[in-house]
Amino acid sequence: MSLNEARSEPLFSSQPQPMAFQNYARPVAIVAFWAIFLLTLLNQGATDIESRIVVTAAIYLLLVPAILLFGPPKAGAGKVLVAACFLLGALIVQIVLQSSPTPAIARPNPAWSTAAMFTQIAPVATISLTPADDWLGLMSAALPFGAFMTGLVIFDTDERAARTLRWFAIAGGWLALFSIVQFALFPDALGFIQKRFYLGSLTGLFVNRNTAATFFGLILLTLAMLLQKSLVAPDWGMVKALVANRLTVPADQKKLIRKAAFIGVLAGFSFIALMLTGSRAGIASSLAALIFLILLTVFNSAPRTGRNSASSRRRQRGSRRRAALMIAVAIALFALFANRVALRMETRLEDDMRFCYMPGIGRAITDNWPLGSGLSSFAQIYAPYHAARCGVDAVVTHAHNVYAEGLLTLGAAFPFYLAFFLLVQLTIFIRGARKRRNYRYASHLGLAALLLVLLHSTLDFSLQIPGFAMAYAVFLAPVVTLCLNPPGTEREGRKRQKQSSAETAMVPPRHSGGTRETMLRLP
């Protein structure tokens, strides 16, 4: 081996070309992901057909190249991706069966035989009463699945997932401020269009105040968790001692305090926006979920390691006092802003239309059991069961109860979908609460958000609005990543990154022919 050959060989290999391309492609994918989410919100939650088709197609056009470029998520998140595909695939199969003429497999809806009496050409009889609309309904159902799977692929590390949660919460806080200002100055405006419904309530970028309440409740939960983490970050004992002795507080402590104050202000905006919606079920569900989150944070927090056990006990007592203070503040704010809600709560249950609908919905479920009536058929199938005392001046398009509408439209398959959805999430969050330490807050946040959605779904249909369903999926993806990533993964990643940087720094620079070269000893 000659000296020149030894000089020409690189001591360390450079970064592979595919990895460098991924580093450039991931920021582009992240920007596209947030742009699709923003487009969904700006179109009143993608409630119209055109925007629903556009955003659903866009999210899947982003998902496919993201998987090809970055690969499927590692560890348990990859299994969750498979589970989401399985659930979506099962729903697609059911929609195909309900909307296709299959007399040999199942009996078609009896309404088709009645319709044949009034038409010259007998219609194609299917299980679903609205087979064409069911495919549009499938677009609404597929949107949150696509957003969730794309989030799992793009935000695949602890740092990316934690950063995504912060962005989600902070953006939601700014949206709450925008909604408050718009409601105060332009109460008849809905984003950039004229508002036609719920003129006396804040609805944000949504048409329905109940959907807005669930959305701002989710934002409030995320900001409350960030606030708790921000409050324990500064060394309050040192700050208190320095202020008492009129000494300068270090810049890093000032930065942490300003960050906590910023998150607290955004949380206040979200709370005010939630209360201004006037949604009784949304506000009650959000407060129940918030208190549940605080209790989880207090009684399931990771034990602090250290030599000074007395200091650890003092920190635990301090966190409990802060939790009690946060609960007291939440209750006080609720009592302060709940006047409009209290007036609506005086309405008797029998005068609330959503309870008036339930007997008719129950009869419709019985008559269409167990095959269901079709994913998007609620308005048509419920109409004959509607009682005149429930009002005749409007068309009832949703059951105001996700579970009842699911049983009516999807039949006996719906309880299996619901059980699968709940068991997978509970397994993920419990695993995160047991295995994760620094990111245990993600499991607490996931459990509280799940409680919020489950409670509010008993009295409203926020999950059936594509915009909120996508918001919940965007929230859920980083939470699942933080719960399922193996402990220590991020530390190992940072260690490898530091080693790679050190190796790169050790590579000797290449010199031209006229430069002085160092002699190399060969064995």
PyMOL commands that set and color helices and strands:
alter all, ss='L'
color gray80, all
select helices_A, chain A and resi 3-8+17-42+49-70+75-99+111-116+131-154+158-185+209-232+236-244+251-277+280-299+309-337+339-345+349-351+353-367+378-385+388-390+402-410+413-435+440-456+462-464+466-484+489-506
alter helices_A, ss='H'
color red, helices_A
select strands_A, chain A and resi 189-190+193-194
alter strands_A, ss='S'
color yellow, strands_A
deselect
rebuild
show_as cartoon
